[in-house]
Amino acid sequence: MVPFMLPREHFDLLVAVTFDGPRHEPGSHSSAWQRPSWLARPNASRDDIGWLLVRENVAALFRHYPLADWSEMPGAAPAWIRNRSAKIVYEFNEPGYQLSALEAINALETFETIVSDDPRYPTSHPGRFCASLHRALVRVLPGMHLAPSVWYRASLAAAVAVADEGAGAAAS
């Protein structure tokens, strides 16, 4: 994917789900949201997390487009990420919507597709943060708490039996 600057709403939604968790859906695990382990860092704020993501998005643009500044970038710099000193800034705005776990994973995948061209990304702060958020979101996907985490002969046989029952009912 050719890098582009994600809209502010995208960052706000990722930040919101990081701190507040995804929207509860039928079939999802009902325990309290366990924030990504990366957030155990002292004093990580919504603005800090958003800035981490915005900064990585901007870095991906400059890696892809070897230009001196925003004035040479295809398209203008979004006004929301610049202040009077021309430094890039981010301030969290409550989005008014809570992503589901699946929506959040998809939004995170889009972000990572844009920024992961740097071979150092997986071990960078943004890379470790995104991996941590991804793991936290997967844990709360609907039905995830019911699925075996280790497959034994008995759990495989039970899954095959359920699948066969479903296929038989669908054929009727």
WOGIZI-V248731 format. One record per residue. N is the residue number from 1. RES is the residue in one letter. PHI is phi in whole degrees, -180 to 180 (NA if undefined). BURIAL is I if it has 16 or more other C-alpha atoms within 10 Angstrom, else O. D_CENTER is the distance of its C-alpha to the mean C-alpha in Angstrom with 1 decimal. Layout:
n={N | N}
res={RES | RES}
phi={PHI | PHI}
burial={BURIAL | BURIAL}
d_center={D_CENTER | D_CENTER}
This chain:
n={1 | 2 | 3 | 4 | 5 | 6 | 7 | 8 | 9 | 10 | 11 | 12 | 13 | 14 | 15 | 16 | 17 | 18 | 19 | 20 | 21 | 22 | 23 | 24 | 25 | 26 | 27 | 28 | 29 | 30 | 31 | 32 | 33 | 34 | 35 | 36 | 37 | 38 | 39 | 40 | 41 | 42 | 43 | 44 | 45 | 46 | 47 | 48 | 49 | 50 | 51 | 52 | 53 | 54 | 55 | 56 | 57 | 58 | 59 | 60 | 61 | 62 | 63 | 64 | 65 | 66 | 67 | 68 | 69 | 70 | 71 | 72 | 73 | 74 | 75 | 76 | 77 | 78 | 79 | 80 | 81 | 82 | 83 | 84 | 85 | 86 | 87 | 88 | 89 | 90 | 91 | 92 | 93 | 94 | 95 | 96 | 97 | 98 | 99 | 100 | 101 | 102 | 103 | 104 | 105 | 106 | 107 | 108 | 109 | 110 | 111 | 112 | 113 | 114 | 115 | 116 | 117 | 118 | 119 | 120 | 121 | 122 | 123 | 124 | 125 | 126 | 127 | 128 | 129 | 130 | 131 | 132 | 133 | 134 | 135 | 136 | 137 | 138 | 139 | 140 | 141 | 142 | 143 | 144 | 145 | 146 | 147 | 148 | 149 | 150 | 151 | 152 | 153 | 154 | 155 | 156 | 157 | 158 | 159 | 160 | 161 | 162 | 163 | 164 | 165 | 166 | 167 | 168 | 169 | 170 | 171 | 172}
res={M | V | P | F | M | L | P | R | E | H | F | D | L | L | V | A | V | T | F | D | G | P | R | H | E | P | G | S | H | S | S | A | W | Q | R | P | S | W | L | A | R | P | N | A | S | R | D | D | I | G | W | L | L | V | R | E | N | V | A | A | L | F | R | H | Y | P | L | A | D | W | S | E | M | P | G | A | A | P | A | W | I | R | N | R | S | A | K | I | V | Y | E | F | N | E | P | G | Y | Q | L | S | A | L | E | A | I | N | A | L | E | T | F | E | T | I | V | S | D | D | P | R | Y | P | T | S | H | P | G | R | F | C | A | S | L | H | R | A | L | V | R | V | L | P | G | M | H | L | A | P | S | V | W | Y | R | A | S | L | A | A | A | V | A | V | A | D | E | G | A | G | A | A | A | S}
phi={NA | -70 | -61 | -144 | -82 | -66 | -71 | -53 | -59 | -61 | -66 | -59 | -68 | -65 | -66 | -60 | -69 | -62 | -86 | -104 | 85 | -79 | -63 | -72 | -129 | -55 | 91 | -86 | -66 | -93 | -71 | -62 | -62 | -101 | -55 | -54 | -59 | -61 | -74 | -68 | -60 | -65 | 62 | -72 | -104 | -60 | -63 | -63 | -67 | -60 | -61 | -57 | -73 | -61 | -59 | -68 | -63 | -64 | -61 | -63 | -62 | -72 | -70 | -78 | -108 | -72 | -117 | -76 | -158 | -60 | -63 | -96 | -74 | -61 | 85 | -82 | -66 | -59 | -59 | -70 | -104 | -124 | -116 | -61 | -86 | 71 | -80 | -79 | -131 | -146 | -130 | -63 | -121 | -58 | -75 | 78 | -152 | -113 | -66 | -76 | -61 | -66 | -62 | -67 | -62 | -65 | -63 | -66 | -61 | -62 | -57 | -67 | -63 | -72 | -100 | -85 | -72 | -82 | -61 | -85 | -54 | -56 | -102 | -77 | -58 | -62 | -64 | -68 | -61 | -63 | -62 | -65 | -65 | -59 | -61 | -64 | -71 | -60 | -60 | -108 | -60 | -53 | 84 | -61 | -71 | -95 | -77 | -62 | -94 | -131 | -99 | -110 | -53 | -66 | -69 | -67 | -62 | -64 | -66 | -64 | -63 | -66 | -65 | -65 | -62 | -64 | -69 | -67 | -68 | -71 | -75 | -74}
burial={O | O | I | I | I | I | O | I | O | I | I | I | I | I | I | I | I | I | I | O | I | I | I | I | O | O | O | I | I | O | O | O | I | O | I | I | O | O | I | O | O | O | O | O | O | I | I | O | I | I | I | I | I | I | I | I | I | I | O | I | I | I | O | O | O | O | O | O | O | O | O | O | O | O | O | O | I | O | O | O | I | O | O | O | O | O | O | I | O | I | I | I | O | O | I | O | O | I | I | I | I | I | I | I | I | O | I | I | O | O | I | I | O | I | I | I | O | O | O | O | O | I | O | O | O | I | I | O | I | I | I | I | I | I | O | I | I | O | I | I | I | I | O | O | O | O | O | O | O | O | O | O | O | O | O | O | O | O | O | O | O | O | O | O | O | O | O | O | O | O | O | O}
d_center={16.7 | 18.6 | 16.5 | 16.5 | 15.5 | 12.7 | 14.2 | 14.2 | 13.0 | 9.6 | 9.2 | 11.1 | 9.1 | 5.8 | 8.8 | 10.6 | 8.5 | 8.3 | 12.0 | 13.2 | 11.3 | 10.9 | 14.1 | 16.7 | 17.8 | 21.0 | 20.8 | 17.9 | 18.8 | 20.3 | 20.1 | 18.7 | 15.0 | 14.8 | 12.6 | 10.8 | 13.9 | 13.0 | 13.8 | 17.3 | 18.2 | 20.9 | 20.4 | 16.8 | 16.6 | 14.2 | 15.9 | 15.5 | 11.7 | 11.6 | 14.4 | 12.7 | 10.0 | 12.9 | 15.2 | 13.3 | 13.1 | 16.8 | 17.7 | 16.5 | 18.7 | 21.6 | 21.3 | 21.6 | 24.2 | 26.6 | 27.9 | 29.3 | 27.4 | 25.7 | 29.1 | 29.1 | 25.6 | 25.5 | 24.9 | 25.1 | 22.7 | 21.2 | 23.4 | 20.8 | 19.8 | 23.4 | 26.0 | 29.8 | 29.8 | 27.5 | 24.8 | 21.2 | 20.1 | 17.3 | 18.1 | 15.8 | 17.1 | 16.7 | 15.2 | 17.5 | 15.2 | 13.0 | 10.3 | 11.2 | 9.3 | 9.7 | 8.7 | 5.3 | 5.0 | 6.9 | 5.3 | 2.6 | 6.1 | 8.0 | 7.1 | 7.9 | 10.8 | 12.1 | 12.2 | 12.9 | 16.6 | 17.7 | 19.0 | 18.4 | 14.6 | 14.0 | 16.3 | 15.3 | 13.9 | 10.7 | 10.6 | 11.5 | 9.1 | 6.0 | 8.4 | 9.3 | 6.2 | 6.0 | 9.8 | 9.9 | 8.3 | 10.6 | 13.4 | 13.5 | 13.4 | 16.9 | 19.6 | 17.7 | 20.1 | 23.0 | 22.3 | 24.2 | 22.4 | 25.5 | 27.6 | 31.4 | 34.2 | 34.5 | 30.9 | 31.0 | 34.3 | 33.0 | 30.0 | 32.5 | 34.9 | 32.3 | 31.3 | 35.0 | 35.7 | 33.0 | 34.4 | 37.9 | 37.2 | 35.5 | 38.6 | 41.0}
